[in-house]
């Protein structure tokens, strides 16, 4: 038993162990860095992607269906900090027999946990 204990602490074995740990740490740091770069890229592209015509049609259809009327907007703004929010600019709303109006902007705070379920 004393022999195995001393064998582990021989210089070559310590170097091998150190190199393995160093390699593992470099892999973990590389993967973490790559994920951070991808997340940052997504944060930069998200506002542009959200103003595409496809997204616009889906948003208008969902709002109109849920409200039972017609909703129009000029542009959507997206912000992640300090709290995720959507801002719809130049919104016009029309629910037949109930309300008709326009808003300069409408801020929505989505429940992120609902989307993850």
N, C-alpha and C positions, 0 to 999 in steps of 0.2 A: 504494500500500500504506500509506503514511503517512497518507493521508487516511482510509482505513477504520479504522485504529487510533485516530486522533483522533476519528472519528465515534462510535466505541463509547464513548468516555469523555466524551461531551457530557453535560451535566447531565440532559437529558430521558431519554436512554437509560439512564443509571444509575438514575434514579427508577423507570422501567418495570421494569428488571431487579430492583431491590430489592422493588418491590411484588409481582412474580410470585413471588419467593422467599418473601416474607412470607405470601402467600396459600397457597402450597404447604405451608409449615410449619404454618399454622393448620389446614389440612385434615388433615394427618398427626396433629397433636395432638388434633383433634376425634375422629377415627376411633379413635385409641389410647384416649382417655378413654371413649368409648362401649363399646369392647371390655372395658375394665377394669370398668366399671359392670355390664355383662352377666355377666362372670365372677364378680363379687362377689355378684350376685343369685343366680346358680346355686349358689354355695357356701352361701348362706343357705337356699335352698329344697331342696337335695339331701337333707338328713336327713329332711325331711318327706315328700318324694316316695318315699324308699326304704322307708318304713314303710307304704305303701299295700297294700291286699289283693292287688292284681295282682302286685306285686313279691314279696310274701310267698309266694304260691303258686308262682311261678317259682323262687325260692330254695329252698323246701322240696323241690320236685320235683327240682331239680338235685342238691342234697345227698343226697337219698334214693336217687336213681339211681346216683350215683357211689359211695356207700358200700354199697349193696346192703342197706339197711335203712331205718328210719324216723327222721326228725329233726324235732323240734319246737322252736320258740323263741318267746319272748315279744315281744322287741323287737330291732331292729337300730340300732346307733349308727354314725355315719359321721364320720370325722375325716380331714382332709387334711394337717395339719401335726403334727409334723415330717415324718411319712411317712404316705402314705395307708393307712388301715386301716378294717376293719369290725369291730365288736364285737357279737356276738350274746349277748343276756342270757337267762338261765334256759333253757338248752338241755337237752333230753332226747334221748337217743340210744339206739336199739335196733337191733342187728344180730342177727337170729335165730341162735341157737346159738353166738354169739361174745361179745357184750357188751351190757349194758344199764346205763345210768347217766344221771346228770344233772350239769350243770355250772352254776356260778354265772354264768360268762361265758366266751366263747370269742373270742379275738382273731385275726383273719385279716389278713394283709398281701398284697393282690393284686399280681400282677406287671402293672403298667400297660402295659409294652411288648407283652405278649401280646395285649392288647385292641386295640392300634393296628395290628396286622398284618392 
